[in-house]
Amino acid sequence: MKDFLVPGCLSFIFFAGTGMAADIPVQQTKLALASTTTQTMTASRWSTLNPKNLKLKSAAVLVLDQNGEEVYSRHVSEPRPIASITKLMTAMVILDSDLDLQEKITITKGDRDLIQMTGSRLKYGAALTRKQMLQLALMSSENRAANALARTWPQGKSAFIAAMNKKADELGMHASHFSDPAGLDPGNVASAHDIASMVRAAMYYPLIRDATTTRSVSVRPYKNRGELTFNNTNRLLRNKAWDIQLSKTGYINESGRCLVMQAEIDDKPLTIVLLDSFGKLTPFGDSNRIRKWIEN
């Protein structure tokens, strides 16, 4: 993976907490801004792309290069429901704390979805470590896992949601608001620009990078029962044409289909945000159209 540079964002890179920047290889923590020459060359590269040749179906689209330059943008400032993209923020708040990732958490009735009424393979009594709950929330978008993480926050769920909004404010996500930890509440909103900031911040958490790009994982949440296998919700991870360092999908009726990624296309690190797509496969189709548009 290329050095990941976040110009103008030095204030949110260094946090104390498990799974944070201290675990990142040295070559990934270079914070020097790209030179003027490099920025000029990059801008020149993108100027050769004709946005009229890119036909996308997502309502809001943002593609940024590693210097924060817009490669493509559409409706990027309006706050929109973001569904399970929310779980990136949930994970960052957990990892910024000093909570024990090996502590066992048990699913209870308090973790069920009473908003969208979704089901779960984690039934009442299922017990996993906090780290495993994080992995399932990020990789397989497990809603009960995300709710359990917030419920077991030392000051309670309401305080956890307050911490999510505080973190968003620290990242400059001023068009964002979080109402629940799983993304089930349509009151969880953010602009495409804000989500790009969240994705770029999440890149500095090794656990988030690893969990969101793991294709599948098996866990044993019940005593005297076999393993349960959970799969990643991003099908592009199975496509050899893609080099993805971080990803998250999201969907509720109010948000449409959403997909965010940090990926390399034509050896260029890019942040991709696709919001409010109609159709289950549309975000993946739009992603492939973006990749081919840049490669060609």
N, C-alpha and C positions, 0 to 999 in steps of 0.2 A: 504494500500500500504506500502511496506517495505521502510525503510530509503533509500533514493537514494543517493549514494556516487559517487563522480566523482574525483578519485585520480589524483593529478597533474594538476587540472584545476581550482584552487581557483581563478585565475585571472579573470575569466569571470562570477563568480557567483553573485557578488554584483553590481547591476546597479540601478541607480535612474530612476524611470519611473512608469507609471501606469501599474498595473497588474503584478508587479515584485515580487522579493523575499520577500518583506515586507509583502505580503499577504499569504505567505506559512506557514503552521503550523510548529511550532518549531521543531517537530520531523522529519520534512522533510529537515531541514536546517543543520543537523549535518554534519560537514565537516571533521571530523576526518578520516584519512585513515584507511582502514581495517588493522587489525593486521597481522603480518607475519604468525601467526598460521592459521588465517582465510583464507589468500591467499593460503597457502599451502594446506589446506583442499579443497578449491575450485578447485585449479589446479588438485589435485588428483581426484576429482570428475569428471572433464571433461576428464581426461586421460583415463577413463574407457569407454568413448564413441568412437565408431569406425566410423570415417568419411566415410569409404567405404560403410557403411550401409545406408548412407543418399543420396538418389538420387533426386537431385534438378534440375529444368529446368531453373532457372534464371541464367543469364550470370555472374553476380557478386553478391556475397553473403557475408555478415558479420554478425556474432552473437557475441556480447560481453556481459560478465557478469558485475556486478556492480563495480568490481575492474578494469575493462578495459581489462581483460584477454580474448583472443580469444577462443570462444567455437567452432567456425567453420568459415573458411574464404576461399574465392576463388575470385581471380582477384579484390583485394580490393584497389589497388593503382592507377589504371588507371582512369583518368577523363572521365566521360560519361555524356551525356545529362540526366538531372534529371526531366524534365517536371515540374509538379505541386508540387513536393517536395519543389521546390523553395519557395512556399508560407509560409513555416515555417520561412524562413529568412525575408520575407516581414513582417510577423506579429511581429517578434522580433524587427525589426527596428521601426515600428510604436509604439510598447509598450515601447521602450526605450526612446521615445520622451515624451514631455509634452503636446502633442496634446489632445484636448478635445474629448473623446470617445463618448460623447453624441451629438456632432455637426452633423447636417444633411449634407449628401453628395448626390448630384444628379448625376445620370448616364447621360453622354453625348456621342456624336458621337466619341469623343476622347478616349473613353474607349473600343471601339469595337476591336475585334481581326482581325488585318490585316495580321497576320503571318500564322496561321493555319486555319483561316476563320471559327472558331467555332461560334455557336449561343449562345444565352443567354435568360433566362426568365426575366432578368432585362432589360427592354426596355428603350429607351431614356426618361428621365423624372422621372424614378423610383428614389425615395428618401428614404434613410435609414440612421441611425446613423453610425458613423465611427465604433462603436463596432459591429453593425449588419453586416456591410460590412466585417469586419474581420471574424466574425463567419461564414458567407456564403463562404468566400474564403477558410477558413480552413476546414470546415465540408463538404461542397458540391462542393468544388474546383471551385467556381464561378470566372471566369476569368475577367469579367467586374468589379466585386467588387474589385479584386486585382489591376486592372489598375486604378480604381478610387481612391484607397488609395494612389497610387504613384502620380497620377495627382494632388491631392490636398495637397501634401507635400509642405510646405511653400516655398521652393526654387525650386520646380518643379520636374518633373519626372526624368530628368537626374541626379539631385542632390540626388534623392532618390536611384537610382541605384548605385550611388557612395557610398552612406551610406551602402547599402547592401554589397558591396565589402569590405568596411572598416570593417564592422562587421565580415565578413568571415575571414579577416586577423587577427582580434583580437582573434578569436576562434582557430587560427592555421590551418585554412582550406586553405592550400597553394596550393592545386591541384584543386582549385575551381575558377569559374568566373561566375558572374551574368550579364545578358544583359537586362532582363526585369523582372517585378515584379510578373508575373503570371506563368512563366515557359513555355510560348509558343515558345520562341526563343530557337532553339537547341544549341545556344551559351551558355546557362545556363548549366554549367558542374560542376561536383564534383566527387571525388573518393568515394568509399564506406566508407573508413576511415573518410573522411571529413564529410560525411553525418551523420555518427554515432556521431561525435562531435557536429553537429548541433542539432540532436535529443536530446542529453543529455543536451545541453544548453537550448533548448526549454522546457525541463521538469521544469525549474524554473519559468515558466510563467503560473500562474493558468488559465488565459483566454485561452491559447493555449491548455493546457491539457483538459479543459472542452469542448471547441469547437470541438476539433478533436475526442472526444469520445461521443459526443451527437449524438443520432441516427437520429433525425429530429427536425426541428424548423419551425415555421410559422411566417411570417412577412407580413406587409401591406405596400408595396412600392408605392402604387398608391392611390390617393384620390378617394373616392366613389367607391372603388372596394373591393372585398373580399380578404381573406388571400391567400398567396402563401406558400406552404409547400415545404421545401427543405430537402433532405435526405442525410445522410452520405454516402460517396463513399466506405467506408470499410465495407463490408458485414460481416466480422468476429465479429463486434460489436454485431451482433444478435445471435452469437454462445455462449452458456452458458459455453462452455469449455474454453473460453478465458477470461483472466483478463488483459485488455488493459488500460494503463494509458495515452497513446498518440499515434496518428497514422496519417499517411498522404499517400494518393495514388497519382500517377502521370501517365500521358500517353500523348505522342505524337508519331508519327511514328518513329522519330529518337531515342527516348529513350526506346521504348518498354514499357511494363507494369512495373510499379515501386510501391513498398510498403515499408514504414518504420514504425516501431512501437517500443514503449517502453511497455513491457508486462512482466507479471510474469508467469513463467512456472515451475511447481513443486515447488512453493514458492520461486523461484529464479528470481530477477529482471534482465531482459535481454533487450539489444538493438538489434533490428533485422533490417537489411537493405537488401532489395531484388531489384536488378536493371536489366533492360533489359530482362524481361520475355516475351515470345511469347504466346499469348493467353490471353483472358480477365480474365480467372479464375486462371491462372498459379500462380501468387503471393500468392493467398489465399491457393491454393493447396500446394505450397512450405512451407508456414507458418505452415500448419497443419502437414506436414511431419517433420518439425523441432520440433514441439511440441511433437509429438509421439516419435521421436528419443530420445529426452531428457527424457520424462516421462518413457519410457520403458528401 
